[in-house]
Amino acid sequence: MAASPRYYECIDQTFEDVETRLEDLDSDPDIAGAEGVLNVKFVNGVTFVLSRQPAVEQLWLATPGGGFHFVWRESAGDWFDTRSDEAFRPLFLRELAAHAGEKIEW
């Protein structure tokens, strides 16, 4: 079964938002996107990987802190972790500060 058009709207916007905010960092992390995957390498050597998972309509995030799987919740307008139920943005910001030593506004 193909992912819904809404999934693609949400995931594309999320990837764009993440990339835009990371590009604004003074440290200039290396950001490479291809085939539904966004690899971000920070100056301290830490890598974050965001990936689209259209078969299950999820957003996956891999950091040194673990692997996280998120599903879109239309009522909240955000992605939520399938285990902890934490929203994507606060979790991403926490992981960013803890592992990459970076802080962004979102």
Steps between C-alpha positions, in 0.01 A plus 500: 500500500634842407541774757234770506558838335465657847793291626720636222390859574585462869828316455620738226420802716674346801816421302499853358454652848782289648736582214423873513559521874822299487634710212463807724750359752834682514679165518378415147428126533537285190147424375446246224163387374425219259221251440294587807794520740657807657847448649632774726860493619589751769842653567550274803468193272149403612259396226121517502300314236140585417318268264163475337318172547201528264401132527404560864452879470767573758794732552807330643780676685831340596733679742765384748211503750306233313263430218160667502193428288236770464144500369315813390219614725278738305322631810830622645672592174817312592669161496492286814738227608337159487654394833513807722223703330733802514461756222772515235610860543581494873662158467709616202609816685598297807700252293665787313613668823608176669700346215592773253537781755272715284195707580240623253172680531187323380 
